[in-house]
Amino acid sequence: MNNQKQNKETGKKDAGQVKRYGKIYKTKPAAQKTAAASRPKQKQSGNQRRRKQQKPAKAASFASPVKIAFLGGLNEVGKNLTVIEYAGEMIVIDCGLSFPDASLPGVDLVIPDFTYLEKNADKVKAIFITHGHEDHIGGLSYLLKVVNAPVYSTKLTLGLIECKLKEAKMLSKVKLNTIKPGDVIRVGGFDVEAIHVNHSIPDALAFAVKCKEGVILHTGDFKIDSTPIDGGMMNLSRLGQLGNEGVLCLLSDSTNAERAGYTESERKVGESFENLFRKAGARRLIVATFASNIHRVQQIINVAASLGRKVALSGRSLENVVAIGQELGYLNVPDGIIIGIEAIKQYADDELVIITTGSQGEPMSALTRMAMSDHRKVSIGPNDYVIISATPIPGNEKTVGNVVNELMKLGANVVYERMYEVHVSGHACQEEQKLILGLVKPKFFIPVHGEQKHLRKHAMLGEAMGIPSDRIIMASNGLEVSFLSEERYTLGDVPAGNVFVDGYGVGDVGSVVLRERKLLSEDGVIVVAAVVDASTGYSLSAPEIYSRGFVYVKESSELFREAEHIVERLLDKYADSRKRDINALKGRIKDEMLRYMYEKTKRSPVVIPVIQEI
C-alpha cells in the first residue's frame, strides 16, 4: 500500500494505516496528530539503544511509570470508569452510571466524580467503550461536557451512545469512531487493540492497551459462550497470544466470582422460551427483560414468529434499542410482526407477546406500572402469563418481589424462578475466569467490576492459578496504581466519589440535602410563621404552625395549641429584650419546638421558622 511506504525525502510515514508486528495500526493525518506525537525525536542514549535490542521483559526499570486509576466500578456494581496514563497522556475505558437505592431519596442517577479528568482534560486523548450497557456508557454524556475527547467503540455501542448524545443535544460536538474486533488504534503513545468477547449484548470488547513499557489487558464484561446467538465466540486464541508475548497487568470482570462452574449459553434461554410459550397455551404472554439484551429480544421474536404471535414493545428504552438494532442489522425482525402497544386490543390474547422493561422492579418501569394497574395500555388479568427473564441485581430483590406479588394479586401466572432457566448471566463464572488467568498469565492482576466479596473471590482464584499474592492488587475507587517496573508498583490516590443527578441538576445534591430529605421522609416538617413589628419587636398577629408528614393536624389540635403558646412566649421575650436579633429568635423557636415535639411524640421533624419583620 502506498500509505505504508516510507517517504524518502521526509523520513516520515504517510497518514492512514501502518502495519507493525503483523497488525494494522490506524494513524491520524498529520494535521490531527497530537503535540506529543509531533515533537522531534530526542537523540537516544547508549542505554536506550541497548534496551531496544533486548527483550522488553528483561528491562530493569520503566523510563516512565504506567498508571491505572479507578474512578468507578470497584466495591460496587456499576459506574465503571478506568483511566490509564503513560508519559503524560491518558485514555479512558468506559464511563457508566449506577442507579440510586433507598438511601438516596429523589436522586435519579449516580455518576462518577470527573474532577480528576477535568483537571487533566488536555491529557485525555481518547475514550474507549467496551459495550453498550448503562453501567458502561450512562455517564458518557456528562463526561463529554468537561472533557472533549474522541470516542471509540463498535457499531452497536456507538448507536446507543448516539441516542444519548442526541437527547443531551451534544451529538454534533463529539467525534465518534467505529472500530471492529482486531483493530489496533494508535492514540498518542498507546496502541489499543480491540478483542471480541461474549456478553449479554452484541459487539462487546476487551481492550489490550500497549505502550513501550508493557501491556494492560482490560476484559470489560465477558463470559465464554461456545454457542453465542451472533455466532462469534470470544477470541481466546488472541488472549493466549498476548499471554505468550507478555502481559504486565490484567483487569478482569469479577461479577460472578462467587459462582462455581461455567455460565450457561444464551441459547439455553431460547429453548426455555420455546417450552414456556407453548405451555402458556391461549394466554397472553408478557416477557420482561433488560432493554439492551438484544440477543434475548431476538429469541423472543423468533419464538413468537414460530407460533404466529404478534410482538408489542412497552418501554421507551426498549423501543429505542430495538429500533437501533434493526437499523444497524443486529435484529432480524420479520415484516409485520411488531405492532404498536396501542394496537394490542385488536388481537386475541393467544395472538400476542408483549416485551417490556422492568425486570428489576424499577418504580417507573412498564412492568411495575402494569403490576400497579397504572399502565395506560396494558391491564393485567388472570389470562396473562408473565415471564421475568432476569435475575435481580443485588439490592433489587425486594422491589422485584413486590412486583411479582402485585402481578399475582391481579391473577397473572408469573414465571421468575431460576429453575425455569429463563435467564442466563452475561458474566463469567469461576472456571471461565480461571481460564482467562491461565491464558493471559499476567505479571500483576487487579480484579475489577464488582462488590468487595466479588473482588476478594476473584483474587483467591488468581492465587489458586499461581499468581503471587503480592502481585494481586485489591483496588478501590480513588486508587491509582503506578507500575515502576515489571517487579514492583506503588499506590496513590486520585479524587473519586459519587455525583448525584436529580432532574437537570448535576452535583447540586450533596450530603446536606440528602440528610434533609431523609429527615423529611422520616418525621416530616413543621413551619412556624409569625409577623413582628420591625421597630418594637412585638408580634402583629398570632403565630401560625403548618405541618406536613408529621402528624394528622385535625387529631392533634391540643399539641399545636400548646406549640403556638410556646412561640408566643418566645416572641414576647424577643420584644422585651434590649438587643433584638431576628436570627437568634429563629434559632430559639427551632430549638424549643424540637424539644417540645420530641417530648410529646418522640419524633424529630424538620422545623422551619419564618419570621417576617414589617
RARAPE-V805627 format. One record per residue. N is the residue number from 1. PSI is psi in degrees with one decimal (* if undefined). BURIAL is # if it has 16 or more other C-alpha atoms within 10 Angstrom, else .. Layout:
N/PSI/BURIAL  N/PSI/BURIAL
//
This chain:
1/141.3/.  2/-38.2/.  3/0.6/.  4/-6.8/.  5/149.4/.  6/130.3/.  7/112.3/.  8/-31.6/.  9/-40.4/.  10/-20.3/.  11/11.9/.  12/158.0/.  13/143.8/#  14/154.4/#  15/149.4/#  16/-119.2/.  17/140.1/#  18/133.5/#  19/121.9/.  20/137.3/.  21/35.5/.  22/7.1/.  23/156.4/.  24/121.8/#  25/130.7/#  26/135.2/#  27/158.9/#  28/153.3/#  29/156.8/.  30/-37.5/.  31/-21.4/.  32/-1.1/.  33/145.7/.  34/164.5/.  35/-38.1/.  36/-37.4/.  37/-23.1/.  38/-1.7/.  39/147.1/.  40/143.6/.  41/137.1/.  42/151.4/.  43/132.2/.  44/141.7/.  45/168.8/.  46/-39.3/.  47/-39.7/.  48/-41.0/.  49/-40.2/.  50/-38.2/.  51/-34.5/.  52/-29.3/.  53/-18.0/.  54/165.7/.  55/138.2/.  56/-32.7/.  57/-18.7/.  58/-1.1/.  59/136.4/.  60/-36.1/.  61/161.6/.  62/136.7/.  63/-36.7/.  64/130.2/#  65/147.8/#  66/126.1/#  67/139.6/#  68/121.9/#  69/140.5/#  70/118.6/#  71/-3.9/#  72/163.6/#  73/-1.9/#  74/137.4/#  75/29.5/#  76/164.5/#  77/106.4/#  78/-179.6/#  79/37.8/#  80/130.5/#  81/120.5/#  82/139.4/#  83/130.6/#  84/130.2/#  85/139.1/#  86/131.4/#  87/41.5/#  88/11.7/.  89/145.2/#  90/148.0/#  91/152.5/#  92/135.3/#  93/112.9/#  94/153.0/#  95/88.4/#  96/-172.6/#  97/170.8/#  98/166.4/#  99/145.3/#  100/152.0/.  101/-170.2/.  102/-17.3/.  103/-3.0/.  104/68.9/#  105/132.2/.  106/-11.4/#  107/136.1/#  108/-45.7/#  109/158.3/#  110/124.6/#  111/163.5/#  112/159.3/#  113/119.8/#  114/13.3/#  115/-45.5/#  116/-43.8/.  117/-36.3/#  118/-39.8/#  119/-25.7/.  120/30.8/.  121/-36.0/#  122/-17.6/.  123/-21.0/#  124/113.3/#  125/-24.3/#  126/159.3/#  127/124.0/#  128/133.3/#  129/127.1/#  130/-38.8/#  131/178.2/#  132/21.3/#  133/153.8/#  134/-34.3/#  135/2.8/#  136/-19.3/#  137/-9.8/#  138/-24.4/#  139/0.9/#  140/-43.0/#  141/-30.3/#  142/-39.2/#  143/-41.0/#  144/-13.8/#  145/-22.5/.  146/-16.7/.  147/110.5/#  148/90.1/#  149/148.9/#  150/149.9/#  151/134.2/#  152/129.3/#  153/-175.6/#  154/170.7/#  155/-47.4/#  156/-44.3/#  157/-43.8/#  158/-31.3/#  159/-41.6/#  160/-36.6/#  161/-40.9/#  162/-41.8/#  163/-41.5/.  164/-41.2/#  165/-31.7/#  166/-43.6/.  167/-35.2/.  168/0.2/.  169/45.6/.  170/0.0/.  171/-40.7/#  172/-14.7/.  173/-5.9/.  174/137.2/#  175/113.7/.  176/132.5/#  177/121.0/.  178/130.5/.  179/165.8/#  180/158.4/#  181/135.8/#  182/-20.5/#  183/144.5/#  184/118.7/#  185/124.4/#  186/118.7/#  187/107.5/#  188/-125.5/#  189/10.5/#  190/145.1/#  191/118.2/#  192/114.6/#  193/129.5/#  194/130.8/#  195/129.9/#  196/132.0/#  197/161.6/#  198/143.0/#  199/-174.1/#  200/12.3/#  201/142.2/#  202/165.0/#  203/31.5/#  204/147.4/#  205/152.2/#  206/159.9/#  207/129.7/#  208/110.6/#  209/116.1/#  210/134.6/#  211/-179.1/#  212/-25.8/.  213/5.0/#  214/176.1/#  215/129.0/#  216/120.4/#  217/119.8/#  218/114.8/#  219/-20.0/#  220/-164.6/#  221/133.9/#  222/161.4/#  223/167.5/#  224/105.0/#  225/113.0/#  226/-20.5/.  227/61.7/.  228/157.4/#  229/-37.8/#  230/0.3/.  231/-1.6/.  232/108.4/.  233/152.1/#  234/139.8/#  235/77.4/#  236/-32.4/#  237/-38.1/.  238/-37.4/.  239/-39.8/#  240/-40.0/#  241/-44.3/.  242/-39.7/#  243/-39.9/#  244/-33.7/.  245/-26.7/.  246/117.6/#  247/122.5/#  248/-48.5/#  249/136.9/#  250/127.6/#  251/113.8/#  252/142.0/#  253/126.8/#  254/5.4/#  255/-41.8/#  256/26.8/#  257/-16.0/#  258/-12.6/.  259/126.4/.  260/162.2/.  261/-147.5/.  262/152.4/#  263/136.2/#  264/154.6/#  265/148.7/#  266/-27.8/#  267/-23.3/#  268/-35.4/.  269/-39.0/#  270/-40.9/#  271/-39.8/.  272/-40.7/.  273/-43.8/#  274/-46.2/#  275/-43.9/.  276/-37.9/#  277/-40.0/#  278/-36.3/.  279/-29.7/.  280/-24.2/#  281/-123.1/.  282/6.2/#  283/157.0/#  284/137.1/#  285/131.1/#  286/120.9/#  287/122.5/#  288/130.6/#  289/173.0/#  290/135.6/#  291/-34.5/#  292/-5.8/#  293/79.5/#  294/-36.4/#  295/-41.3/#  296/-44.2/#  297/-41.2/#  298/-42.5/#  299/-36.1/#  300/-45.2/#  301/-41.4/#  302/-46.5/#  303/-40.2/#  304/-43.4/#  305/-39.9/#  306/-23.9/.  307/4.0/.  308/25.1/.  309/147.3/#  310/156.1/#  311/127.4/#  312/145.7/#  313/135.8/#  314/117.4/#  315/123.8/#  316/-42.2/.  317/-37.7/#  318/-43.9/#  319/-40.4/#  320/-45.2/.  321/-42.3/#  322/-41.5/#  323/-44.6/.  324/-42.2/#  325/-40.7/#  326/-44.7/.  327/-38.5/.  328/-1.6/.  329/16.9/.  330/-12.0/#  331/131.3/#  332/102.2/.  333/117.0/#  334/145.2/.  335/133.7/.  336/-2.3/.  337/-31.7/.  338/129.4/#  339/161.2/.  340/149.0/.  341/-26.7/#  342/-12.0/.  343/1.8/.  344/-23.8/#  345/-15.2/.  346/-3.9/.  347/150.9/.  348/160.1/.  349/-39.8/#  350/5.1/#  351/8.5/#  352/143.6/#  353/126.2/#  354/121.0/#  355/130.8/#  356/158.1/#  357/170.7/#  358/19.7/#  359/-13.4/#  360/10.6/#  361/23.9/#  362/135.2/#  363/-37.0/.  364/7.8/.  365/163.8/#  366/-42.8/#  367/-40.5/#  368/-40.6/#  369/-35.3/#  370/-45.0/#  371/-33.0/#  372/11.1/#  373/36.7/.  374/7.6/.  375/132.5/#  376/-21.1/.  377/-24.8/.  378/123.7/#  379/124.7/.  380/139.7/#  381/-177.7/#  382/-17.4/.  383/17.7/#  384/137.8/#  385/104.6/#  386/126.5/#  387/119.6/#  388/101.8/#  389/67.1/#  390/157.2/#  391/134.2/#  392/132.1/#  393/142.6/.  394/126.7/.  395/-18.2/.  396/2.2/.  397/-40.9/.  398/-43.1/.  399/-38.4/#  400/-42.5/#  401/-38.9/.  402/-41.8/.  403/-43.6/#  404/-44.9/#  405/-44.1/.  406/-38.5/#  407/-41.5/#  408/-34.6/#  409/-30.3/.  410/0.3/#  411/-1.5/.  412/149.4/#  413/119.3/#  414/126.7/#  415/116.9/#  416/-12.0/#  417/150.1/.  418/-30.0/.  419/-20.6/.  420/-6.1/.  421/46.1/#  422/4.7/#  423/139.8/#  424/151.1/#  425/157.8/#  426/8.2/#  427/150.5/#  428/142.1/#  429/-174.4/#  430/-43.5/#  431/-35.2/#  432/-39.3/#  433/-39.4/#  434/-35.7/#  435/-42.9/.  436/-44.1/#  437/-39.9/#  438/-36.3/#  439/-42.7/#  440/-34.9/#  441/55.9/#  442/150.5/#  443/-35.4/#  444/152.0/#  445/128.5/#  446/108.7/#  447/136.2/#  448/172.2/#  449/79.7/#  450/168.9/#  451/172.0/#  452/-39.7/#  453/-35.9/.  454/-44.2/#  455/-41.6/#  456/-44.2/#  457/-40.8/#  458/-39.0/#  459/-38.9/#  460/-36.5/.  461/-40.3/#  462/-43.5/#  463/-41.9/.  464/-27.5/.  465/5.1/.  466/5.6/.  467/125.1/#  468/143.3/.  469/-29.6/.  470/-0.4/.  471/8.3/#  472/118.3/#  473/118.5/#  474/100.8/#  475/168.3/#  476/164.7/#  477/133.5/#  478/-3.7/#  479/140.8/#  480/125.0/#  481/124.3/#  482/119.7/#  483/111.0/#  484/-21.3/#  485/-175.6/#  486/6.1/#  487/-19.9/.  488/164.4/.  489/163.3/#  490/159.7/.  491/140.7/.  492/-174.4/.  493/147.0/.  494/156.3/.  495/131.2/#  496/158.3/#  497/-164.9/.  498/138.0/#  499/128.3/#  500/134.9/#  501/122.0/#  502/104.8/#  503/-127.1/.  504/-7.5/.  505/131.7/.  506/112.2/.  507/0.8/.  508/0.1/.  509/108.7/#  510/-165.6/.  511/-34.9/.  512/-46.7/.  513/-42.9/.  514/-39.5/#  515/-41.4/.  516/-39.3/.  517/-38.6/#  518/-41.9/#  519/-43.3/.  520/-39.5/#  521/-25.4/.  522/-48.4/.  523/1.7/#  524/-165.6/#  525/145.4/#  526/130.0/#  527/124.8/#  528/118.0/#  529/134.4/#  530/154.5/#  531/128.4/#  532/154.1/#  533/127.6/.  534/-29.0/.  535/-39.9/.  536/-24.6/.  537/-5.8/#  538/150.0/#  539/134.5/#  540/-11.5/.  541/165.5/.  542/139.9/.  543/150.4/#  544/142.2/#  545/126.9/#  546/143.5/.  547/139.8/#  548/124.4/.  549/13.8/.  550/-67.7/#  551/163.4/#  552/111.9/.  553/-43.2/.  554/-26.4/.  555/5.5/.  556/36.3/.  557/-39.0/.  558/-39.5/.  559/-43.8/.  560/-28.9/#  561/-44.0/.  562/-36.6/.  563/-40.0/#  564/-38.4/#  565/-38.8/.  566/-43.9/#  567/-40.0/#  568/-43.1/#  569/-38.5/.  570/-36.8/#  571/-38.7/#  572/-42.7/.  573/-37.4/.  574/-43.2/#  575/-34.0/#  576/-14.4/.  577/146.9/.  578/-38.5/.  579/108.7/.  580/126.0/.  581/110.0/.  582/-34.6/#  583/-37.2/.  584/-37.8/.  585/-45.7/#  586/-42.1/#  587/-42.0/.  588/-40.8/#  589/-44.6/#  590/-46.3/#  591/-45.4/.  592/-38.5/#  593/-42.3/#  594/-43.1/#  595/-45.6/.  596/-46.9/#  597/-37.2/#  598/-37.6/.  599/-37.6/.  600/-29.0/.  601/-11.2/.  602/32.2/.  603/152.4/#  604/81.0/#  605/165.3/#  606/125.2/#  607/125.7/#  608/103.5/#  609/133.1/#  610/102.8/.  611/119.5/#  612/123.7/.  613/133.0/.  614/*/.
//
